[in-house]
């Protein structure tokens, strides 16, 4: 019997390489991998449903799922996770020395509903009492002024979101001092170039994130993995096969990362970073699976709905194919 030939769009992450290189197989599937940046994957997935299987923005997918319009159904595989203390950049000449100083400031975002921005606003609200309505938001592309918000928004009363001036980017506005900060999943180019007046809000983002994790036990999920609904309906074995293969691929990647006799990552002191991560978060610090991550997803969905981004309060299990919520044990 021939295998299903399916297109799979994901980022070029170490945890995907065993699948991409063919070291791990997906039962019953002949995959055609497309290695693309998240912005391209999400744009094509949510505008045109271009792929059979793909990475999905957790926020955009939640919007579509609440509305009943998602062409994809997810499985609890999480290709991208990140603490977002390093996602808040501010001007050093505006008196912004602590998170509470963001109140009343103009902050740029590439898109308001991006998953990274939801987590950043959750952090600011929960830890420091900074509400979305306390900030004046300016939406614009990082480097391309034609970037648009992929998802239509209906924001709560009191939340002010304006578009950047025509032809302007939030990176340039920050560099020129026209806005006071930027929040987003990428660093603005002026920060990367070492602009003397652009800095992290949190002086030591890694320490701040570790302290937060110890209190909240939240490792933010950015992306999940979606399967075209029509495929999942036609082949009910497929969601389980996908979870099994992607979990195995991650296991292989972590085993390689742990072998420091000849370091697999182009970064010194990686063994210390790995040891510190496991000391803080446990051996499987990048967990897949529903049960292990239900509390993280539920906290995100509560914030997402409170911000007016999802039309109803989703339960975590609603995001995932029923067959992927549990797996066999030996």
C-alpha positions as CSV (number, residue, x, y, z in Angstrom):
1,X,0.0,0.0,0.0
2,X,1.4,3.4,-1.0
3,X,2.0,6.0,1.7
4,X,0.2,9.4,1.9
5,X,2.4,12.1,0.4
6,X,1.8,15.1,2.6
7,X,3.3,18.6,2.6
8,X,4.6,19.6,6.0
9,X,5.6,23.2,6.7
10,X,7.8,23.8,9.8
11,X,10.7,25.9,10.9
12,X,14.2,24.4,10.6
13,X,14.6,23.5,14.2
14,X,16.9,20.9,15.7
15,X,13.9,19.1,17.1
16,X,12.6,18.7,13.5
17,X,15.9,17.6,11.9
18,X,15.5,13.8,12.6
19,X,12.2,13.9,10.7
20,X,13.5,16.1,7.9
21,X,16.7,14.0,7.5
22,X,14.7,10.8,7.5
23,X,16.2,9.4,10.7
24,X,12.6,9.3,12.1
25,X,9.7,8.1,10.0
26,X,6.0,9.0,10.2
27,X,3.9,5.8,10.0
28,X,2.0,5.7,6.7
29,X,3.3,9.1,5.4
30,X,5.8,10.1,2.7
31,X,6.5,13.7,3.9
32,X,7.4,16.7,1.7
33,X,9.0,19.1,4.1
34,X,9.0,22.9,3.5
35,X,11.3,24.8,5.8
36,X,10.0,28.3,6.2
37,X,9.9,31.2,8.6
38,X,6.8,31.4,10.9
39,X,5.5,34.5,9.2
40,X,5.3,32.8,5.8
41,X,3.8,29.6,7.2
42,X,1.1,31.5,9.2
43,X,0.2,33.8,6.4
44,X,-0.2,31.0,3.9
45,X,-1.9,28.7,6.3
46,X,-4.5,31.1,7.6
47,X,-5.1,32.9,4.3
48,X,-5.1,29.9,1.9
49,X,-4.7,26.7,3.9
50,X,-1.7,25.9,1.7
51,X,-0.3,22.9,3.6
52,X,-1.4,19.5,4.7
53,X,0.4,19.7,8.0
54,X,2.0,22.9,9.4
55,X,3.1,24.9,12.4
56,X,0.4,27.2,13.6
57,X,0.4,30.4,15.7
58,X,-1.3,29.4,18.9
59,X,-3.1,32.8,19.0
60,X,-4.3,32.9,15.4
61,X,-5.4,29.2,15.7
62,X,-7.4,30.0,18.8
63,X,-9.1,32.9,17.1
64,X,-10.1,30.6,14.2
65,X,-11.1,27.7,16.5
66,X,-13.4,29.9,18.6
67,X,-15.0,31.2,15.5
68,X,-15.4,27.7,14.0
69,X,-13.5,28.6,10.9
70,X,-10.1,26.9,11.2
71,X,-9.2,24.6,8.3
72,X,-6.8,22.8,10.6
73,X,-7.1,20.7,13.8
74,X,-4.1,20.7,16.1
75,X,-2.2,17.9,17.9
76,X,-0.3,18.6,21.1
77,X,3.1,19.1,19.5
78,X,4.7,22.5,20.2
79,X,7.5,23.4,17.7
80,X,8.1,26.8,19.3
81,X,8.1,27.8,23.0
82,X,9.8,30.9,24.5
83,X,9.9,33.0,27.6
84,X,9.0,36.5,26.5
85,X,10.9,38.6,29.0
86,X,13.4,39.2,26.1
87,X,10.6,40.4,23.8
88,X,10.1,43.9,25.3
89,X,12.4,46.6,24.0
90,X,12.3,50.2,25.3
91,X,13.9,53.6,24.8
92,X,16.6,54.3,27.4
93,X,15.7,58.0,27.5
94,X,12.0,57.7,28.5
95,X,12.3,56.9,32.2
96,X,11.3,53.3,31.6
97,X,13.2,51.5,34.3
98,X,10.6,48.9,35.4
99,X,7.5,47.4,33.8
100,X,5.1,49.8,35.6
101,X,6.8,52.7,33.7
102,X,5.1,51.4,30.5
103,X,1.8,53.0,31.6
104,X,0.9,55.8,29.3
105,X,3.7,55.0,26.8
106,X,3.4,54.3,23.0
107,X,4.5,50.7,22.3
108,X,4.8,49.2,18.8
109,X,3.7,45.7,17.8
110,X,4.1,43.9,14.5
111,X,0.6,42.5,15.1
112,X,-1.5,42.9,18.2
113,X,-2.8,39.3,18.4
114,X,0.6,37.6,18.0
115,X,1.1,34.8,20.5
116,X,4.3,36.3,21.8
117,X,2.4,39.6,22.5
118,X,-0.4,37.8,24.3
119,X,2.1,36.2,26.6
120,X,4.0,39.5,27.1
121,X,0.7,41.3,28.1
122,X,-0.2,38.4,30.4
123,X,3.1,38.8,32.1
124,X,2.8,42.6,32.4
125,X,-0.7,42.4,33.8
126,X,-0.3,39.4,36.2
127,X,3.1,40.4,37.7
128,X,3.1,44.2,37.5
129,X,-0.5,45.4,37.1
130,X,0.1,46.9,33.7
131,X,-3.1,46.5,31.7
132,X,-3.5,46.6,27.9
133,X,-5.6,49.7,28.3
134,X,-2.7,51.5,30.1
135,X,-0.6,51.5,26.9
136,X,-1.2,53.2,23.6
137,X,-0.4,50.6,20.9
138,X,1.0,51.3,17.5
139,X,0.8,48.5,14.9
140,X,3.2,48.2,12.0
141,X,5.7,45.9,10.3
142,X,9.1,45.4,11.8
143,X,10.9,46.2,8.5
144,X,8.1,46.3,5.9
145,X,5.4,48.9,6.3
146,X,2.9,46.9,4.2
147,X,2.6,44.1,6.8
148,X,-1.0,43.7,7.9
149,X,-2.8,42.1,10.9
150,X,-3.7,38.6,9.7
151,X,-6.7,38.3,12.0
152,X,-9.6,40.8,12.3
153,X,-9.7,42.2,15.9
154,X,-12.5,43.3,18.2
155,X,-10.6,44.8,21.1
156,X,-12.2,45.6,24.5
157,X,-13.3,49.1,25.2
158,X,-10.4,51.3,26.4
159,X,-7.7,49.5,24.4
160,X,-6.3,51.9,21.8
161,X,-4.6,50.5,18.7
162,X,-3.5,52.8,15.9
163,X,-1.6,52.0,12.7
164,X,1.9,53.3,12.2
165,X,2.1,56.3,9.8
166,X,2.1,55.3,6.2
167,X,5.5,54.1,5.0
168,X,6.9,53.8,8.5
169,X,8.0,50.7,10.4
170,X,8.0,50.1,14.2
171,X,11.8,49.5,14.1
172,X,12.4,53.0,12.5
173,X,9.8,54.6,14.8
174,X,11.7,53.2,17.8
175,X,15.1,54.2,16.5
176,X,13.8,57.8,15.8
177,X,12.1,58.1,19.2
178,X,8.6,58.3,17.8
179,X,7.5,55.4,20.0
180,X,8.7,54.4,23.4
181,X,9.1,50.7,22.9
182,X,8.4,47.5,20.9
183,X,7.0,44.2,21.9
184,X,7.2,41.2,19.6
185,X,8.7,37.8,18.8
186,X,11.7,39.3,17.0
187,X,14.2,42.0,18.0
188,X,13.7,45.3,16.1
189,X,16.6,45.9,13.8
190,X,17.7,49.0,15.6
191,X,18.3,46.9,18.7
192,X,20.3,44.3,16.7
193,X,22.4,47.1,15.3
194,X,23.3,48.3,18.8
195,X,21.3,51.5,18.9
196,X,22.6,53.3,22.1
197,X,19.1,54.3,23.2
198,X,17.3,51.0,22.7
199,X,17.5,48.3,25.5
200,X,15.7,45.4,27.0
201,X,13.0,46.3,29.5
202,X,14.3,43.5,31.8
203,X,18.0,44.0,32.4
204,X,18.6,40.3,32.7
205,X,15.7,38.6,30.8
206,X,16.9,35.1,31.5
207,X,17.0,35.6,35.3
208,X,13.6,37.3,35.3
209,X,12.1,34.5,33.2
210,X,13.6,31.8,35.5
211,X,12.2,33.6,38.6
212,X,8.8,33.8,36.9
213,X,8.8,30.1,35.9
214,X,9.6,29.1,39.5
215,X,6.5,31.0,40.7
216,X,4.1,30.2,37.8
217,X,5.4,27.0,36.2
218,X,4.6,28.4,32.8
219,X,6.8,27.8,29.8
220,X,4.9,29.7,27.1
221,X,3.8,27.8,24.0
222,X,4.1,29.9,20.8
223,X,3.2,27.4,18.1
224,X,1.3,24.2,17.8
225,X,1.0,21.7,14.9
226,X,-2.0,21.5,12.7
227,X,-3.4,18.9,10.4
228,X,-5.9,19.8,7.6
229,X,-9.3,18.8,9.0
230,X,-10.4,17.0,5.9
231,X,-7.3,14.8,6.1
232,X,-7.8,14.0,9.7
233,X,-11.4,13.1,9.0
234,X,-10.4,10.9,6.1
235,X,-7.5,9.2,7.9
236,X,-8.3,9.0,11.6
237,X,-5.0,7.2,12.3
238,X,-3.0,10.2,11.1
239,X,-3.1,12.5,14.2
240,X,-1.7,9.7,16.4
241,X,1.0,8.9,13.9
242,X,2.0,12.6,13.7
243,X,2.3,12.9,17.5
244,X,4.3,9.7,17.8
245,X,6.8,10.8,15.1
246,X,7.3,14.3,16.3
247,X,7.7,13.2,19.9
248,X,10.4,10.7,18.7
249,X,12.1,13.4,16.7
250,X,12.4,15.6,19.7
251,X,13.8,12.8,21.8
252,X,16.5,12.2,19.2
253,X,17.3,15.9,19.1
254,X,17.6,16.1,22.9
255,X,19.8,13.0,23.0
256,X,22.1,14.7,20.5
257,X,22.1,17.9,22.5
258,X,23.1,16.0,25.6
259,X,26.1,14.4,23.9
260,X,28.7,17.1,24.6
261,X,31.7,14.9,23.8
262,X,31.6,16.8,20.5
263,X,29.1,19.7,20.8
264,X,26.3,19.6,18.2
265,X,25.3,23.3,18.8
266,X,27.5,26.2,17.7
267,X,27.4,27.8,21.2
268,X,30.0,27.6,24.0
269,X,28.9,26.4,27.5
270,X,25.9,24.6,26.0
271,X,26.3,21.8,28.6
272,X,25.9,24.3,31.4
273,X,22.8,25.8,29.8
274,X,21.3,22.3,29.4
275,X,22.0,21.4,33.0
276,X,20.5,24.7,34.3
277,X,17.4,24.2,32.2
278,X,16.8,20.7,33.6
279,X,17.5,21.9,37.1
280,X,14.8,24.5,36.8
281,X,12.3,22.8,34.6
282,X,12.9,19.0,34.8
283,X,14.4,16.6,32.3
284,X,11.8,17.0,29.6
285,X,11.7,20.7,29.7
286,X,10.3,21.0,26.2
287,X,7.3,18.7,26.7
288,X,4.8,17.7,24.1
289,X,1.5,16.1,25.0
290,X,-1.9,17.4,26.3
291,X,-1.8,16.4,30.0
292,X,1.7,17.9,30.6
293,X,0.7,21.2,29.0
294,X,-3.0,21.7,29.8
295,X,-2.4,24.3,32.5
296,X,-0.2,26.3,30.2
297,X,-2.8,26.3,27.4
298,X,-5.6,27.1,29.8
299,X,-3.8,30.1,31.1
300,X,-3.2,31.4,27.6
301,X,-6.8,30.8,26.5
302,X,-8.1,32.7,29.6
303,X,-5.9,35.7,28.7
304,X,-6.7,35.4,25.0
305,X,-10.5,35.6,25.6
306,X,-10.1,38.3,28.2
307,X,-8.3,40.5,25.7
308,X,-11.2,40.1,23.2
309,X,-9.2,38.1,20.7
310,X,-11.2,34.8,20.8
311,X,-15.0,35.1,20.6
312,X,-15.6,32.6,23.4
313,X,-13.6,31.1,26.2
314,X,-12.2,27.9,24.7
315,X,-11.4,24.8,26.8
316,X,-7.9,23.5,26.1
317,X,-9.1,20.2,24.8
318,X,-11.1,22.0,22.0
319,X,-7.9,22.9,20.3
320,X,-6.8,19.3,19.7
321,X,-7.9,16.2,17.8
322,X,-9.5,13.8,20.2
323,X,-7.3,11.0,19.2
324,X,-4.2,13.0,20.1
325,X,-5.1,13.8,23.7
326,X,-3.6,10.6,25.0
327,X,-1.1,8.0,23.9
328,X,-0.4,4.3,24.6
329,X,2.0,3.3,27.4
330,X,4.1,0.2,27.6
